[in-house]
Amino acid sequence: MSPDKQTLDELRIDRRPTPKNRPRPWLAVLGLAAIAAVAGVVWWLNRPKAAVVRTILVQETAAGGQKTLLNASGYVTARRQATVSSKVTGKVIEVMVEEGMKIEAGQILARIDSSNVEKGLRLAEAQSEAARKALDETQANLEQAERELGRFTQLAANKVASQSDLDRAEAEAKSLRARLEKQKADVVVSERDVAQWEQQLDDTVIRAPFSGIVTSKNAQPGEMISPMSAGGSFTRTGICTLVDMSSLEIEVDVNESYINRVEPGQRVEATLDSYPDWHIPSKVIAIIPTADRQKATVKVRVGFEKLEPRILPDMGVKVAFQGAEERQTARQSIAIPKSAIQQRDGRDVVWIARDGRVEKRAVNVGAPRGDEVTVAAGLNGGERVVVEGADKLADGDRITESKR
């Protein structure tokens, strides 16, 4: 081949068509998977959050009854209640309590003007100090007299001093000994006088005799207070009324014709007039061994098994003295808090927690007992019922049970 032809062949343009790309189906599958993954992440981030609720475990109990032997009425009273007053008469300068305050035993309630007592105390302290100084002086004179007596005794034995000088020295020493004993007694008297004035000063500070709650404030700064009534209505006899709430009990008057139905330790169901649906377990503490001739009644003391802040002194209360318990084993009862009952479409429903979701359940509600209500039908023992956080729930919603 000639060089010219070879050069022309190198310059020739190849017109052959290029082969087309083969189809790649795996790229489409990969794209669809990526789209599905992104959609799943978006759904997961925007899914409804689980509602936080509190649940309780439903338990069945055998429904038992007690026969009521006697009904009576009375009042809540406090075994420890006092109108705190002062031991001395004086003007109130400070009152440190208000109604409803909780007071500890020994806490300061009020102060009385103590200016006169403080001056008397300072005078008694000065007199006591003077008595001790006089005692020191007499002690020094006695030591000198005893030394003189020793010298005169020796001189008289050697016939140098007369008997009269010896007698005079002995009399002086005896006189100083007697004076020293008297002044020692004077020091004791002055110290007791100081202690008396200190006690009077302490009496101007009024303290709580026991722990309790202030139910009334009876005096104000500037008023006179006295342990006894004096000066008409211008003198107070008490600073405040203190009640020991742990000593609350019930006093009822039982007709003497039925007192044979009551005995110490007997079970009692008490109902406060303020809370007619709250039945409080109680028991008989004692039967007062005397009768009221005019009313033909016998006083009975009834104690609460558990005290609560809702129980206040002087509240009216009705009591039912119970007889022997009557078991009814054929019927079971379920009691749940009132907060678990919701109203949906005019019906009473509860929410049952199961496997992280809730189920709406219609129930038949019985008579309420305090903060609880009896469920006659619709619940079984062992199920978990939502008692808090059920206001916005729907059937099938996810939930998280609180650990409170």
C-alpha positions in Angstrom: 0.0 0.0 0.0 1.3 3.4 -1.0 1.9 6.0 1.7 -0.8 8.3 0.1 -3.5 5.6 0.3 -2.6 4.8 3.9 -2.9 8.5 4.8 -6.3 8.7 3.2 -7.6 5.6 5.1 -6.5 7.2 8.4 -8.5 10.3 7.5 -11.7 8.4 6.6 -14.7 8.8 9.0 -16.2 5.6 10.3 -20.0 5.7 9.6 -20.9 2.5 11.4 -23.8 2.9 14.0 -23.0 2.4 17.7 -24.9 -0.3 19.6 -27.8 0.8 21.8 -27.5 0.5 25.7 -29.1 -2.6 27.1 -32.1 -2.1 29.5 -31.2 -2.3 33.3 -34.4 -3.3 35.3 -32.5 -3.4 38.7 -32.2 0.4 38.6 -36.0 0.8 38.7 -36.3 -1.7 41.5 -33.7 0.2 43.5 -35.5 3.5 42.9 -38.8 2.1 44.1 -37.2 0.7 47.2 -35.6 4.1 48.0 -39.0 5.8 47.6 -40.7 3.3 49.9 -37.9 3.7 52.5 -38.3 7.5 52.5 -42.1 7.2 52.8 -41.7 4.8 55.7 -39.3 7.2 57.6 -41.7 10.1 57.0 -44.6 8.0 58.3 -42.6 6.9 61.4 -41.6 10.4 62.3 -45.2 11.7 61.9 -47.1 8.8 63.4 -49.5 9.6 66.3 -47.7 9.4 69.7 -48.8 7.0 72.3 -51.0 8.5 75.0 -49.6 8.4 78.6 -52.2 6.9 80.9 -52.3 5.5 84.5 -54.0 2.1 85.0 -55.0 -0.1 87.8 -55.5 -3.9 88.1 -59.2 -4.8 88.6 -59.7 -7.3 91.4 -62.9 -9.2 92.4 -63.8 -9.4 96.0 -66.5 -11.5 97.7 -69.4 -9.2 98.5 -70.2 -9.5 102.2 -72.6 -7.7 104.3 -73.0 -6.7 107.9 -76.3 -6.4 109.7 -76.9 -3.0 111.2 -78.1 -3.3 114.7 -78.5 0.3 115.7 -78.3 3.8 114.1 -77.4 6.9 116.0 -76.1 10.4 115.4 -73.5 12.5 117.2 -70.5 14.9 116.6 -66.8 14.7 115.9 -64.9 15.7 119.0 -61.2 16.1 120.0 -59.9 14.4 123.1 -57.1 16.9 123.2 -58.3 20.5 122.8 -57.3 23.5 124.8 -57.8 27.3 124.9 -54.2 28.3 125.5 -54.0 31.1 128.1 -51.3 32.9 130.1 -50.2 32.1 133.7 -50.0 35.8 134.5 -52.1 38.9 133.7 -50.5 41.3 131.2 -50.8 43.1 127.9 -50.3 41.1 124.7 -47.5 42.6 122.6 -47.2 39.9 119.9 -49.4 37.0 118.6 -47.5 34.6 116.4 -50.4 32.3 115.2 -53.2 32.3 112.7 -56.2 30.0 112.2 -55.2 26.8 110.4 -51.5 26.9 111.4 -49.9 23.6 112.4 -48.2 24.0 115.8 -45.5 21.9 117.4 -45.4 21.2 121.2 -43.4 24.0 122.9 -43.7 26.5 119.9 -44.1 30.1 121.0 -47.7 31.3 120.4 -47.6 34.9 121.9 -45.7 37.2 124.1 -46.8 39.5 127.0 -45.3 42.8 128.0 -42.3 41.9 130.2 -40.7 45.3 130.9 -41.7 45.4 134.6 -40.5 41.8 135.1 -37.2 42.5 133.4 -36.5 45.4 135.8 -37.4 43.2 138.8 -35.1 40.5 137.5 -32.2 43.0 137.2 -32.8 44.2 140.8 -32.8 40.6 142.1 -29.6 39.9 140.2 -27.9 43.0 141.7 -29.0 42.0 145.2 -27.7 38.5 144.7 -24.3 39.9 143.6 -24.2 42.1 146.7 -24.9 39.2 148.9 -22.0 37.2 147.4 -19.7 40.2 147.9 -20.7 40.5 151.6 -20.0 36.8 152.0 -16.5 37.1 150.6 -15.8 40.0 153.1 -17.0 38.0 156.0 -15.0 35.0 154.9 -11.8 37.2 154.9 -12.6 38.6 158.4 -13.3 35.2 159.8 -9.9 33.9 158.6 -8.2 36.9 160.3 -10.2 36.3 163.5 -9.2 32.6 163.6 -5.5 33.5 163.2 -5.9 36.0 166.1 -7.6 33.4 168.2 -4.7 31.0 167.5 -2.1 33.5 168.7 -4.0 34.5 171.8 -4.4 30.8 172.7 -0.7 30.3 172.5 0.1 33.5 174.5 -2.4 32.6 177.2 -0.8 29.2 177.5 2.5 30.9 178.0 0.9 33.3 180.6 1.7 36.3 178.3 -1.9 37.2 177.4 -4.8 37.5 179.8 -7.9 35.2 179.8 -10.1 38.1 178.9 -8.1 38.8 175.6 -8.5 35.1 174.8 -12.3 35.2 175.5 -12.6 38.3 173.3 -10.8 36.6 170.4 -13.0 33.5 170.7 -16.2 35.6 170.7 -15.1 37.5 167.6 -14.4 34.3 165.8 -17.8 32.8 166.8 -19.6 35.9 165.7 -17.9 35.9 162.3 -18.8 32.2 161.8 -22.4 32.9 162.6 -22.4 35.9 160.2 -20.9 33.8 157.5 -23.6 31.1 157.8 -26.3 33.8 157.7 -24.8 35.4 154.6 -24.5 32.0 152.9 -28.3 31.6 153.6 -28.8 35.1 152.2 -27.0 34.2 149.0 -29.2 31.1 148.6 -32.3 33.3 149.1 -31.1 35.8 146.6 -30.4 33.1 144.0 -33.9 31.7 144.5 -35.3 35.2 144.2 -33.5 35.5 140.8 -34.9 32.2 139.7 -38.4 33.4 140.6 -38.1 36.5 138.5 -36.7 34.4 135.7 -39.7 32.2 135.9 -42.0 35.2 135.8 -40.1 36.4 132.7 -40.5 33.0 131.1 -44.3 33.1 131.9 -44.6 36.1 129.7 -43.9 33.8 126.7 -46.9 31.6 125.9 -46.0 28.2 124.4 -48.1 25.4 122.9 -48.8 22.6 125.4 -49.0 20.0 122.6 -48.9 19.7 118.9 -52.0 20.5 116.9 -53.9 22.9 114.7 -55.0 26.4 115.6 -58.8 26.6 115.1 -59.4 30.1 116.5 -57.4 33.2 117.3 -58.8 34.9 120.4 -56.5 37.8 121.2 -54.7 40.6 119.4 -51.7 42.8 120.3 -52.6 45.5 122.8 -55.3 43.5 124.6 -55.1 42.4 128.2 -55.0 38.7 128.9 -55.5 37.0 132.2 -55.8 33.4 133.4 -59.2 34.3 134.9 -62.0 36.5 133.8 -61.5 40.1 135.0 -62.6 43.5 133.9 -65.6 42.4 132.0 -65.2 41.9 128.3 -62.0 44.0 128.1 -59.7 41.1 129.3 -59.1 38.0 127.3 -58.8 34.6 128.9 -57.1 32.9 126.0 -54.7 33.5 123.1 -56.0 30.7 120.7 -57.8 27.4 120.6 -55.5 24.4 119.8 -56.8 21.1 118.6 -54.8 17.8 118.3 -56.2 16.4 115.1 -54.8 13.0 115.8 -57.2 12.7 118.8 -60.5 13.1 116.8 -63.2 10.7 117.6 -67.0 10.5 117.6 -69.3 11.0 120.6 -72.9 9.7 120.2 -75.8 9.5 122.6 -77.4 6.0 122.5 -80.9 5.5 124.0 -80.5 3.5 127.2 -83.1 1.1 125.9 -80.7 0.0 123.1 -77.4 0.2 124.9 -77.4 -3.6 125.2 -76.7 -3.7 121.4 -73.4 -1.9 121.8 -70.1 -3.3 123.1 -66.5 -2.1 123.1 -64.6 -3.1 119.9 -67.8 -3.4 117.9 -67.6 -2.5 114.2 -69.2 0.9 113.2 -69.8 2.6 109.9 -69.7 6.3 110.2 -71.0 8.8 107.7 -70.3 12.5 107.9 -73.2 14.9 107.1 -70.8 16.8 104.8 -69.9 13.7 102.8 -73.0 11.4 102.7 -71.4 9.0 100.2 -68.2 8.5 102.2 -68.6 5.5 104.6 -65.8 5.6 107.2 -64.8 2.4 109.0 -64.8 2.9 112.8 -65.1 1.0 116.0 -66.4 1.5 119.5 -63.7 2.7 121.9 -65.7 2.8 125.2 -69.1 3.1 126.7 -69.2 5.8 129.3 -70.4 4.1 132.5 -73.1 6.6 133.4 -76.5 7.7 131.9 -78.1 11.0 131.4 -81.2 11.1 133.6 -82.9 13.8 131.7 -82.3 12.5 128.2 -82.2 8.8 129.1 -79.1 8.2 127.0 -75.7 6.7 127.4 -72.6 8.3 125.8 -70.5 6.1 123.5 -67.1 6.9 122.2 -66.4 5.8 118.6 -62.9 5.9 117.1 -61.9 6.2 113.4 -59.8 3.4 112.0 -58.0 6.0 109.8 -58.0 9.7 110.1 -58.2 12.0 107.1 -57.9 15.8 106.7 -61.6 16.0 105.7 -62.6 15.0 109.2 -63.0 18.2 111.3 -64.0 18.9 114.9 -67.7 19.4 115.6 -68.9 17.9 112.3 -72.2 16.1 112.4 -72.0 12.4 111.9 -74.3 9.4 111.7 -73.1 6.0 112.8 -74.4 2.5 112.2 -73.5 -0.2 114.8 -72.8 -3.4 112.9 -73.6 -6.9 113.9 -72.0 -10.2 112.8 -70.7 -10.3 109.2 -72.9 -12.1 106.7 -70.9 -13.6 103.9 -72.5 -13.9 100.4 -70.1 -16.1 98.5 -72.2 -16.5 95.4 -71.8 -12.9 94.3 -68.6 -11.1 93.5 -68.2 -7.3 93.3 -65.7 -5.0 91.5 -64.9 -1.5 92.8 -62.9 1.0 90.7 -62.2 4.8 91.1 -64.8 7.2 89.8 -62.2 8.7 87.5 -62.1 5.6 85.5 -65.8 6.0 84.3 -66.2 8.1 81.1 -69.4 9.2 79.4 -69.5 8.3 75.7 -72.8 8.5 73.6 -74.8 8.6 76.8 -73.4 5.4 78.3 -70.9 4.7 81.0 -67.7 3.2 79.6 -64.2 2.3 80.7 -61.0 1.9 78.8 -59.2 -1.5 79.0 -55.5 -1.5 78.5 -54.2 -4.6 76.5 -51.0 -5.1 74.6 -50.2 -1.3 74.4 -53.6 -0.3 73.1 -57.0 0.6 74.6 -60.4 -1.0 74.2 -63.7 0.8 75.0 -65.9 -1.3 77.2 -69.5 -0.4 78.3 -70.2 -1.1 82.0 -73.2 -1.0 84.4 -72.4 1.2 87.3 -73.7 0.5 90.8 -73.9 2.6 94.0 -70.9 4.9 94.7 -68.9 4.4 97.9 -66.8 7.4 98.7 -64.2 7.9 95.9 -65.0 4.5 94.3 -67.9 3.1 92.4 -69.2 -0.5 92.1 -69.3 -2.0 88.6 -72.2 -4.5 88.4 -71.4 -5.8 84.8 -68.9 -5.2 82.1 -65.6 -5.9 83.9 -63.7 -9.0 84.9 -61.0 -9.5 87.5 -57.4 -9.3 86.2 -58.1 -6.6 83.6 -56.3 -3.3 83.6 -58.5 -0.2 83.6 -57.3 3.3 82.7 -58.0 5.7 85.6 -56.1 8.8 84.3 -55.6 10.2 80.8 -58.7 8.7 79.2 -60.3 12.1 78.2 -59.2 12.0 74.5 -58.8 8.3 73.9 -60.4 6.5 71.0 -60.9 2.8 70.5 -57.6 1.1 69.5 -55.3 4.0 70.4 -51.8 3.2 71.4 -50.9 4.0 75.0 -48.0 4.0 77.4 -48.8 3.1 81.0 -47.4 5.6 83.6 -45.3 4.2 86.5 -46.8 6.7 89.0 
